[in-house]
Amino acid sequence: MTTYKELFGKAVKYLSTDPTTESEGQVWYNSTSGTFKSVVAGAAWSSGSPLITARGFAAGAGSQTAGLFFGGSTSTAKSAATEEYNGSGWSNGGSLNVARNILAGTGTQTAALAASGLAASPPSASSPSVEEYDGSTWTSVTSMGTSRMAAVGFGIQTAAAVAGGTVNLPATLSSATEEYNGSTWTAGGSMGTARYKQAGSGTQTAGLIFGGGNPVSTIAGATEEYNGSAWTAGGSLGTARYLLGGDGSQTSSLAFGGDTQPGYSSATESYDGSSWSTSPATLGTARRNDGFGSGNSYVAAGGYNGSYLSNTEEYNQSASVITAAAWAAGGNMNTARYGLGSAGTQTAALAMSGNNGVGTDAVESYNGISWTNTTSLPAPTARWRTAGSGTQTAALLFGGYIGPTGDTGTTQKFDGSTWTSTGSLNTPRRSLAGSGSGTQTATLAFGSYQPGGVSAATESFNGTAWTSVNSMNTARGYLAGAGIQTAALSIGGSDPGGNTGATESWNGTSWTTVNSLNAARDSLGATGSQTATIAFANGSPATQAESWDGTSWATTASLSTARGALNNGNAGTQTSAIAFGGSIPPNTAATEEFTGETSALNYKTITTS
């Protein structure tokens, strides 16, 4: 009899706890539970970070960890926008020169091709325009021989093919294929079935098209394979549909979403080179879809199902179960308010001051489940638009506005039970930010809104007194801060021209301008370090959140409750944050807790049945 070791190459292990890393198929005996277990692979879609701009009928290129999404339609116009995906979130890329939808796309994140489509002007004319992307900029190159829209592209930037589509509206279908060598277009073989709004995958010499339709809304499940010169029939999709997403290779592709007339599909199918099989994994949102990917990893982005979508979903077939980053409801504060200062962590937070109609002296502590009223601020310092830093039992609260007195530089320390006044800011101010992860004895304060305008002023606190240091490059108020006294980050805010996405990095001596937020905003919250921060919300109430990796901002999971002017100061980390209070309006007491994406092995208990 063949043994497990002979089949797998390893012996059955004897363990008291389940392993955190292990190969698929490995079997072990868990002595604590008295069961045999193994790691098994599974396929699933999980929620990802939303697009910056909701849209559909766009094109995609690249992989799950280095993807590109470009063009398309928003609720108001055709789009030239490009967004780049890093495997966890989206950031803005360079815009197309020609805004268009139902275009063909292929290639990689740093070498993509955009071809044809329906241009913004004239509104019903197809475009022969072709553009190449180098990772930052789109450049117009040689146009296609035949102007068309709703075609499909496959291959790489220097060896691509575009097939099918329609020349005009109402649709005159095309079966033509054109091949691109990086400089010129030449005619390729014609498809067996003329169609448009299909999906495609593969290379110029081993391509695949599937699904699609014709002008009278007849949908297709037909699949065709391309060898670089001619098309032959392949296995048909199980679910006929058009405007679907898909990518991969000729022998390993995924098809997902689409329009089934009537209705939108959430079905996923995989192709093995000869036939399609239905996957047990289905999209969370049925839709007309756009996407990209290869192997066992794909991305479905945006789309349309009666409205334009921003949500992203990731498909993975692996031995790990991925839990998407998400915000979850926590306990409500006792006092609803906005413009409050904060300190601490997700499970030991402090809410200080704020406005609940008037300035409040209320202070509350959070234990990860519920809020408890604690020692109030001493009179007469009830105020709002303050900033905070430190921990729940060693906090610092500084600046703010006291109505009707005006801006204040008042600074106070909290030891968990008692408030003590200490040296005031040199410049009284409100709507400022601080190095939220700074300590009670080492904090940085920067920016502000004052009756005379916004400020770039920066001050450093040593536990007793504030000292003026080098100012930010961009004056602004209603901003957020993160980091520590010697390595801080200033984020967003308002300047005289309106909201800004400006971000600056502090090295202990001076500020350096770095990459901006993808969405300009003010009255936002933030927490984390100089190289790992999450920023969220907006003064015009919003749910948007972005994550900073030390170089650039990318979208991450959105808040459940749109709000602005919420907690300002440290309250966790990039992967374990907390948002509380703010204005919807009215003022809210709601708390939300953020947990970053996690991955864990997919265990299965082995039974005899």
WOUR-V485288 format. One record per backbone hydrogen bond with DSSP energy under -1.0 kcal/mol. NH is the residue of the N-H (numbers start at 1). CO is the residue of the C=O. Records with the same first field share a line. If there is no record, write none. Layout:
NH = CO  CO
//
This chain:
7 = 3
8 = 4
9 = 5
13 = 27
15 = 29
25 = 39
26 = 23
28 = 37
29 = 13
30 = 35
31 = 15
34 = 30
35 = 30
37 = 28
38 = 604
40 = 602
42 = 318
44 = 316
46 = 314
48 = 312
51 = 310
55 = 309
56 = 73
59 = 70
61 = 68
62 = 107
63 = 66
67 = 85
68 = 61
69 = 83
70 = 59
71 = 81
72 = 100
73 = 56
74 = 77
79 = 72
83 = 69
84 = 91
85 = 67
86 = 89
91 = 84
93 = 82
96 = 80
100 = 79
101 = 118
102 = 57
104 = 115
106 = 113
108 = 111
113 = 106
114 = 131
115 = 104
116 = 129
117 = 148
118 = 101
119 = 125
120 = 99
125 = 122
127 = 117
131 = 114
132 = 139
133 = 112
134 = 137
139 = 132
141 = 130
144 = 128
149 = 166
150 = 102
152 = 163
154 = 161
155 = 202
156 = 159
159 = 156
160 = 180
161 = 154
162 = 178
163 = 152
164 = 176
165 = 195
166 = 149
167 = 172
174 = 165
178 = 162
179 = 186
180 = 160
181 = 184
186 = 179
188 = 177
191 = 175
195 = 174
196 = 213
197 = 150
199 = 210
201 = 208
202 = 248
203 = 206
207 = 226
208 = 201
209 = 224
210 = 199
211 = 222
212 = 241
213 = 196
214 = 218
217 = 214
220 = 212
224 = 209
225 = 232
226 = 207
227 = 230
232 = 225
234 = 223
237 = 221
241 = 220
242 = 259
243 = 197
245 = 256
247 = 254
249 = 252
253 = 271
254 = 247
255 = 269
256 = 245
257 = 267
258 = 287
259 = 242
260 = 263
265 = 258
269 = 255
270 = 277
271 = 253
272 = 275
277 = 270
279 = 268
283 = 266
287 = 265
288 = 304
289 = 243
292 = 299
294 = 297
297 = 294
298 = 315
299 = 292
300 = 313
301 = 290
302 = 311
303 = 55
304 = 288
305 = 307
309 = 303
313 = 300
314 = 46
315 = 298
316 = 44
317 = 296
318 = 42
321 = 600
323 = 598
326 = 595
328 = 593
330 = 591
333 = 589
337 = 588
338 = 355
339 = 565
341 = 352
342 = 568
343 = 350
344 = 390
345 = 348
350 = 343
351 = 364
352 = 341
353 = 362
354 = 383
355 = 338
356 = 358
360 = 354
364 = 351
365 = 372
366 = 349
367 = 370
372 = 365
374 = 363
377 = 361
381 = 378
383 = 360
384 = 401
385 = 339
386 = 339
387 = 398
388 = 568
389 = 396
390 = 436  438
391 = 394
395 = 414
396 = 389
397 = 412
398 = 387
399 = 410
400 = 429
401 = 384
402 = 406
406 = 402
408 = 400
412 = 397
413 = 420
414 = 395
415 = 418
420 = 413
422 = 411
423 = 464
425 = 409
429 = 408
430 = 449
431 = 385
433 = 446
435 = 444
436 = 434
437 = 483
438 = 435
439 = 442
442 = 439
445 = 459
446 = 433
447 = 457
448 = 476
449 = 430
450 = 453
453 = 450
455 = 448
459 = 445
460 = 467
461 = 443
462 = 465
467 = 460
469 = 458
472 = 456
476 = 455
477 = 494
478 = 431
480 = 491
482 = 489
483 = 528
484 = 487
487 = 484
489 = 482
490 = 504
491 = 480
492 = 502
493 = 521
494 = 477
495 = 498
498 = 495
500 = 493
504 = 490
505 = 512
506 = 488
507 = 510
512 = 505
514 = 503
517 = 501
521 = 500
523 = 478
525 = 536
527 = 534
529 = 532
533 = 548
534 = 527
535 = 546
536 = 525
537 = 544
538 = 563
539 = 522
541 = 539
542 = 563
546 = 535
547 = 554
548 = 533
549 = 552
554 = 547
555 = 90
556 = 545
559 = 543
563 = 542
564 = 583
565 = 523
567 = 580
568 = 340
572 = 344
573 = 576
579 = 592
581 = 590
582 = 337
583 = 564
584 = 586
588 = 582
592 = 579
593 = 328
594 = 577
595 = 326
596 = 575
598 = 323
600 = 321
602 = 319
603 = 601
604 = 38
606 = 36
//
